[in-house]
């Protein structure tokens, strides 16, 4: 969120994707509404019959006057649940909001005030699923998977969430103003030119890899850089290290890459790229000092 990007939680049914998104939204103290146009939180429960106006909003005639009914996109925190149940036409309604933080309806453009964050859940298996178009996937900063928990963790989950009051003591721990301040602070985290070159070389290597049909775009490097600076800030580091870039390379890139052979592992392909692109040793020495 402080990196200024959006997130996909892609996994199987029932592993806690929606619960994680709701928990993240609930930990923020939004305070008073800064604009009558923006809500604090909204949830879009995606189905195949949703239309773009169900998400963006629409104009309607009321007593001989056109009145705008805003859609759920007009929120600081948007949970888009099971996004790949939407048809391609409706998926396209997110493009402008995600990239430009604006919405255009019938010739009028509305600004979505900061913070603006979309977290989408996506089921990997099921019926009536529509693959997200590449331009939309490219607009998400990261895609992560929770996976199945280990036995000990799963026992704790069952004990805690098998009760009707499991969310009773959950509440805000950070203010929206703090998030905006941290987001501004990300810009102040230094990133060495050698690290920028390393990021660009990693992205460009996806364009010459024989197994990759759709490689990373220049936007990929921007997102990788921004995410690396945000993570460095949260860890109290005053620079971006090559190790941080390597750590986030897979979650930032895995949803942007399409392979010729879909039976191959994207993780292995990206790991091969990490192994083949050298890190400037001079910058490693500077970091150690």
C-alpha positions as a printed NumPy array, in Angstrom:
array([[  0.   ,   0.   ,   0.   ],
       [  2.749,   2.488,   0.877],
       [  4.513,   1.532,  -2.355],
       [  1.524,   2.948,  -4.229],
       [  0.551,  -0.303,  -5.909],
       [ -2.232,  -2.866,  -5.927],
       [ -2.157,  -6.537,  -4.919],
       [ -3.513,  -9.849,  -6.208],
       [ -3.97 , -12.712,  -3.769],
       [ -4.062, -15.764,  -6.025],
       [ -4.697, -19.13 ,  -4.433],
       [ -7.133, -21.97 ,  -3.877],
       [-10.522, -21.647,  -2.21 ],
       [-10.69 , -21.257,   1.563],
       [ -7.073, -20.458,   2.433],
       [ -7.871, -17.003,   3.85 ],
       [ -7.472, -14.612,   0.91 ],
       [-10.589, -12.593,   1.71 ],
       [ -9.953, -12.733,   5.46 ],
       [ -6.462, -11.305,   4.938],
       [ -7.831,  -8.472,   2.8  ],
       [-10.554,  -7.657,   5.345],
       [ -8.017,  -7.74 ,   8.174],
       [ -5.751,  -5.316,   6.339],
       [ -8.629,  -2.908,   5.741],
       [ -9.772,  -3.209,   9.349],
       [ -6.373,  -2.353,  10.806],
       [ -6.544,   1.192,   9.385],
       [ -8.13 ,   4.076,  11.273],
       [ -9.611,   6.13 ,   8.461],
       [-10.793,   9.001,  10.639],
       [-13.255,  11.471,   9.177],
       [-14.102,  11.277,   5.5  ],
       [-11.925,  13.677,   3.509],
       [-14.393,  13.844,   0.633],
       [-18.11 ,  13.096,   0.246],
       [-17.185,  11.209,  -2.926],
       [-14.87 ,   8.713,  -1.226],
       [-15.841,   5.919,   1.145],
       [-13.32 ,   4.322,   3.489],
       [-13.847,   0.723,   2.408],
       [-15.883,  -1.111,  -0.199],
       [-16.171,  -4.711,  -1.272],
       [-16.965,  -5.847,  -4.786],
       [-18.206,  -9.418,  -4.831],
       [-17.461, -10.341,  -8.423],
       [-19.882, -12.399, -10.502],
       [-20.141, -13.053, -14.213],
       [-23.136, -10.731, -14.604],
       [-21.553,  -7.588, -13.136],
       [-21.282,  -4.682, -15.591],
       [-18.784,  -1.773, -15.666],
       [-21.408,   0.635, -14.285],
       [-21.838,  -1.653, -11.278],
       [-18.238,  -0.86 , -10.38 ],
       [-17.697,   2.688, -11.642],
       [-21.148,   4.174, -11.173],
       [-23.695,   5.739, -13.507],
       [-25.876,   8.789, -14.115],
       [-29.611,   8.54 , -13.608],
       [-32.499,  10.938, -14.126],
       [-33.984,  12.206, -10.874],
       [-36.732,  14.866, -11.023],
       [-35.6  ,  16.115, -14.416],
       [-31.978,  16.318, -13.248],
       [-29.1  ,  13.928, -13.88 ],
       [-27.657,  12.571, -10.637],
       [-24.423,  10.599, -10.408],
       [-24.566,   7.365,  -8.419],
       [-20.993,   6.48 ,  -7.529],
       [-19.832,   2.894,  -7.686],
       [-17.754,   0.973,  -5.129],
       [-14.523,   2.015,  -6.883],
       [-14.904,   5.344,  -5.057],
       [-13.241,   4.08 ,  -1.891],
       [ -9.806,   4.4  ,  -0.34 ],
       [ -9.606,   0.628,   0.122],
       [-11.316,  -1.625,  -2.428],
       [-11.598,  -5.374,  -1.928],
       [-12.336,  -6.996,  -5.27 ],
       [-13.269, -10.546,  -4.359],
       [-12.764, -13.272,  -6.993],
       [-11.845, -10.832,  -9.738],
       [-11.461, -13.517, -12.406],
       [-15.205, -14.181, -12.283],
       [-15.66 , -10.868, -14.106],
       [-15.996, -10.822, -17.877],
       [-13.205,  -9.096, -19.839],
       [-15.482,  -6.1  , -20.496],
       [-16.028,  -5.532, -16.78 ],
       [-12.389,  -6.238, -15.908],
       [-11.496,  -3.36 , -18.229],
       [-13.371,  -0.917, -16.001],
       [-10.438,  -1.028, -13.553],
       [ -7.745,   0.068, -16.035],
       [ -7.973,   3.838, -15.654],
       [ -8.532,   3.76 , -11.898],
       [ -5.525,   1.527, -11.27 ],
       [ -3.085,   3.431, -13.458],
       [ -4.248,   7.055, -13.25 ],
       [ -6.31 ,   7.043, -10.033],
       [ -9.19 ,   8.623, -11.947],
       [-12.549,   7.463, -13.314],
       [-14.195,   8.842, -16.451],
       [-17.965,   8.494, -16.844],
       [-19.912,  10.002, -19.724],
       [-17.277,  12.643, -20.444],
       [-16.623,  13.655, -16.826],
       [-13.469,  12.659, -14.97 ],
       [-13.416,  12.072, -11.216],
       [-10.271,  11.988,  -9.076],
       [ -9.903,   9.083,  -6.636],
       [ -8.304,  10.632,  -3.574],
       [ -5.317,   9.054,  -1.841],
       [ -4.824,   6.637,  -0.355],
       [ -6.317,   4.467,  -3.075],
       [ -5.626,   0.766,  -2.89 ],
       [ -7.121,  -2.29 ,  -4.584],
       [ -6.576,  -5.777,  -3.237],
       [ -8.053,  -8.506,  -5.412],
       [ -8.516, -12.171,  -4.687],
       [ -8.304, -14.658,  -7.523],
       [ -9.139, -18.344,  -7.514],
       [ -6.714, -20.499,  -9.457],
       [ -9.214, -23.276, -10.147],
       [-12.961, -23.334, -10.748],
       [-15.644, -22.839, -13.367],
       [-16.697, -19.649, -15.164],
       [-13.262, -18.1  , -14.664],
       [-11.99 , -15.471, -17.097],
       [ -8.227, -14.89 , -17.334],
       [ -7.221, -11.319, -16.556],
       [ -5.896,  -9.444, -19.606],
       [ -2.166,  -8.753, -19.64 ],
       [ -2.582,  -4.931, -19.398],
       [ -4.586,  -5.345, -16.196],
       [ -2.163,  -7.834, -14.657],
       [  0.654,  -5.413, -15.42 ],
       [ -1.108,  -2.768, -13.321],
       [ -0.939,  -4.889, -10.175],
       [  2.296,  -4.358,  -8.281],
       [  2.554,  -7.864,  -6.85 ],
       [  0.818, -11.224,  -6.928],
       [  1.242, -13.449,  -3.902],
       [ -0.139, -16.792,  -2.75 ],
       [ -0.808, -17.843,   0.822],
       [ -0.613, -21.591,   0.261],
       [ -1.837, -24.173,   2.734],
       [ -0.681, -23.684,   6.346],
       [  1.372, -26.23 ,   8.255],
       [ -0.444, -28.503,  10.715],
       [  0.33 , -26.442,  13.818],
       [ -0.859, -23.207,  12.208],
       [ -3.988, -24.857,  10.843],
       [ -4.907, -26.117,  14.319],
       [ -4.612, -22.562,  15.646],
       [ -6.742, -21.247,  12.756],
       [ -9.495, -23.756,  13.49 ],
       [ -9.424, -22.948,  17.22 ],
       [ -9.538, -19.192,  16.729],
       [-11.882, -18.868,  13.764],
       [-14.196, -21.687,  14.718],
       [-15.853, -19.229,  17.08 ],
       [-18.461, -16.596,  16.31 ],
       [-16.492, -13.909,  18.167],
       [-13.132, -14.515,  16.449],
       [-12.986, -10.935,  15.102],
       [-14.282,  -9.152,  18.226],
       [-10.957,  -7.803,  19.477],
       [ -9.695,  -6.801,  16.058],
       [ -9.348,  -3.071,  15.389],
       [ -7.277,  -0.258,  13.84 ],
       [ -3.579,   0.003,  14.624],
       [ -2.479,   2.705,  12.164],
       [ -3.99 ,   5.894,  10.787],
       [ -4.605,   6.72 ,   7.146],
       [ -2.462,   9.858,   7.553],
       [  0.447,   7.676,   8.663],
       [  0.105,   5.574,   5.521],
       [  0.214,   8.702,   3.346],
       [  3.303,   9.924,   5.227],
       [  5.047,   6.583,   4.735],
       [  4.106,   6.622,   1.058],
       [  5.782,  10.032,   0.681],
       [  8.807,   8.741,   2.604],
       [  9.305,   5.974,   0.033],
       [ 10.372,   8.654,  -2.459],
       [ 13.202,   9.649,  -0.11 ],
       [ 14.795,   6.185,   0.059],
       [ 17.981,   6.386,  -2.041],
       [ 18.464,   3.88 ,  -4.841],
       [ 21.912,   3.689,  -6.391],
       [ 22.29 ,   3.937, -10.164],
       [ 23.875,   0.48 , -10.135],
       [ 20.725,  -0.947,  -8.531],
       [ 18.546,   0.8  , -11.111],
       [ 20.704,  -0.733, -13.857],
       [ 20.408,  -4.128, -12.175],
       [ 16.604,  -3.84 , -12.118],
       [ 16.5  ,  -2.808, -15.775],
       [ 18.818,  -5.67 , -16.758],
       [ 16.608,  -8.158, -14.942],
       [ 13.494,  -6.914, -16.739],
       [ 15.232,  -6.778, -20.125],
       [ 16.449, -10.347, -19.666],
       [ 12.835, -11.527, -19.72 ],
       [ 12.599, -10.212, -23.302],
       [ 15.364, -12.437, -24.631],
       [ 14.575, -15.585, -22.659],
       [ 13.581, -18.407, -25.061],
       [ 10.811, -19.73 , -22.784],
       [  9.021, -16.39 , -22.348],
       [  6.296, -15.392, -24.802],
       [  5.198, -12.18 , -23.058],
       [  8.065, -10.493, -21.172],
       [  8.189,  -7.7  , -18.606],
       [  7.318,  -4.166, -19.682],
       [  9.093,  -0.945, -18.598],
       [  6.295,  -0.636, -16.025],
       [  7.712,  -3.813, -14.447],
       [ 10.961,  -2.034, -13.617],
       [  9.081,   0.907, -12.136],
       [  7.04 ,  -1.366,  -9.889],
       [ 10.126,  -3.387,  -8.901],
       [ 11.996,  -0.221,  -7.968],
       [  9.096,   1.224,  -6.001],
       [  8.444,  -2.008,  -4.122],
       [ 12.134,  -2.38 ,  -3.234],
       [ 12.253,   1.145,  -1.807],
       [  9.064,   0.603,   0.212],
       [ 10.365,  -2.66 ,   1.694],
       [ 13.701,  -1.023,   2.55 ],
       [ 11.845,   1.784,   4.33 ],
       [  9.78 ,  -0.639,   6.419],
       [ 12.94 ,  -2.468,   7.449],
       [ 14.645,   0.736,   8.516],
       [ 17.288,   0.502,   5.79 ],
       [ 18.593,   3.715,   4.233],
       [ 19.339,   2.202,   0.819],
       [ 18.064,  -0.464,  -1.57 ],
       [ 20.271,  -3.541,  -1.648],
       [ 20.568,  -6.135,  -4.429],
       [ 19.271,  -8.724,  -1.96 ],
       [ 16.024,  -6.779,  -1.53 ],
       [ 15.537,  -6.647,  -5.301],
       [ 16.122, -10.398,  -5.547],
       [ 13.7  , -11.061,  -2.7  ],
       [ 10.784,  -9.289,  -4.381],
       [ 11.608, -10.183,  -7.986],
       [  9.274, -13.172,  -8.13 ],
       [  6.126, -11.631,  -6.55 ],
       [  6.537,  -8.497,  -8.676],
       [  7.181, -10.343, -11.944],
       [  5.381, -13.707, -11.835],
       [  1.974, -12.407, -13.003],
       [  3.482, -10.304, -15.808],
       [  5.219, -13.185, -17.543],
       [  3.546, -15.597, -19.973],
       [  5.471, -18.67 , -21.068],
       [  5.347, -20.427, -24.431],
       [  4.894, -23.711, -22.601],
       [  2.412, -23.321, -19.749],
       [  3.579, -26.596, -18.182],
       [  6.887, -24.966, -17.279],
       [  7.394, -23.281, -13.907],
       [  7.457, -19.471, -13.998],
       [  9.334, -19.559, -10.694],
       [ 12.143, -21.626, -12.202],
       [ 12.363, -19.386, -15.267],
       [ 12.603, -16.261, -13.109],
       [ 15.134, -17.977, -10.836],
       [ 17.29 , -18.711, -13.895],
       [ 17.14 , -15.03 , -14.84 ],
       [ 18.21 , -13.995, -11.324],
       [ 21.125, -16.423, -11.533],
       [ 22.213, -15.195, -14.965],
       [ 22.142, -11.415, -14.38 ],
       [ 25.215, -10.265, -12.432],
       [ 25.174,  -7.71 ,  -9.618],
       [ 27.661,  -4.844,  -9.75 ],
       [ 30.345,  -5.92 ,  -7.27 ],
       [ 31.376,  -2.293,  -6.622],
       [ 27.911,  -1.62 ,  -5.234],
       [ 28.154,  -4.697,  -3.023],
       [ 31.348,  -3.301,  -1.48 ],
       [ 29.725,   0.089,  -0.889],
       [ 26.852,  -1.588,   0.94 ],
       [ 29.211,  -3.482,   3.261],
       [ 30.841,  -0.224,   4.332]])
